[in-house]
Amino acid sequence: MALEQPDMEVSIGSLRLKNPVMTASGTFGYGEEYGSLVSLHRLGAIIVKGISLFPRQGNPPPRIAETACGMLNAIGLENVGLERFLAEKLPFLHNIDTPLIVNILGDTVEDYQQLAARLDGEEKVAALEVNISCPNVKKGGVAFGTDPDMAHAVTKGVRQHFSRPVIVKLSPNVTDITEIARAVEDAGANAVSLINTVLGMAIDTESCRPRLANLFGGLSGPAIKPIALRMVWQVAGCVSIPIIGIGGITTPEDAIEFLLAGACAVQVGTTNFINPKATEEIIHGIGAYLSENGLASVQDLIGRARQT
Ligand SMILES: Cc1cc2nc3c(=O)[nH]c(=O)nc-3n(C[C@H](O)[C@H](O)[C@H](O)COP(=O)(O)O)c2cc1C
């Protein structure tokens, strides 16, 4: 018999979410931009655009290119910087009854530590998501997220300066993502989110020039979903902290696949640009799926495809 109202709650460490659906960083502005389109209080959590210590202008245009079943972006982490975020963006988010997760980025471990310490003083910030797909300027520009030692160092640095949950966002641009996942778990991460964008490029056959001024960009959207799902499956097999699945989620079924693979929550990214109501539709669709299948709780889905 179909159950009326399944339990949609999930926990990420000490953080309780009313449902497992969040917005992916960089695809939902600072929340306010979508306020007239989405019932923000319905979301599991809002993750805002990545914040650095100081404002960033990002890369020169063109910095977006459409691809088959996805898009390439080379925005270059443009953002208003920590102080303007606190002064101009946070007040709006204070009034929304949904946990706020701030995505942070830096050039050095010290940058991340300073961001963590400052954001720890803001009660509305329920958790941090640490973007480690950024170049470490002290290590010749190698991305933090591609080296287990650097990923460990940045996670430990943030952990020491922030008292609430720390989620580390993993890069797919590595040979073995499980090695990085284990390193950040060992450094004290409360959860991992994956995946960030996949490095790619496109060339315009009319101008015979690369489409992005930056040459390379991050591929996102449905094209990367099978890669993301495979990586979530692998990471779920090697860490015991919660996993948040990200990559090409467009429909409730996509989100359910990630839950079945072992994620306890998901993030919706590129789809927001095509269908701003996607998050709400996915929340509704997961609930309907649970009811139709006689399942009492979203917990019944997590890792179900792994059971033998
Ligand atoms: C335009 C754009 C900007 C993004 N900015 C950020 C960012 O600031 N920080 C971050 O960690 N990820 C950023 N991402 C990555 C997304 O959060 C997400 O991990 C990725 O797009 C894969 O999910 P999707 O296929 O659902 O978009 C960005 C993605 C896009 C498309």
The ligand as an ORCA input file, in Angstrom:
! r2SCAN-3c Opt
* xyz 0 1
  C      28.697     28.193    -14.302
  C      29.209     27.281    -13.226
  C      29.858     27.834    -12.121
  C      30.345     26.993    -11.095
  N      30.962     27.546    -10.003
  C      31.405     26.740     -8.999
  C      31.989     27.298     -7.812
  O      32.087     28.518     -7.634
  N      32.448     26.428     -6.851
  C      32.324     25.065     -6.979
  O      32.744     24.330     -6.081
  N      31.733     24.520     -8.074
  C      31.281     25.323     -9.076
  N      30.664     24.757    -10.166
  C      30.503     23.278    -10.254
  C      29.091     22.847     -9.850
  O      28.800     23.205     -8.520
  C      28.927     21.312    -10.030
  O      29.864     20.635     -9.213
  C      29.139     20.867    -11.472
  O      28.589     21.804    -12.378
  C      28.525     19.487    -11.760
  O      27.139     19.477    -11.507
  P      26.025     19.704    -12.667
  O      26.379     18.774    -13.784
  O      24.726     19.397    -12.013
  O      26.139     21.136    -13.076
  C      30.171     25.585    -11.204
  C      29.510     25.052    -12.310
  C      29.022     25.875    -13.315
  C      28.305     25.256    -14.485
*
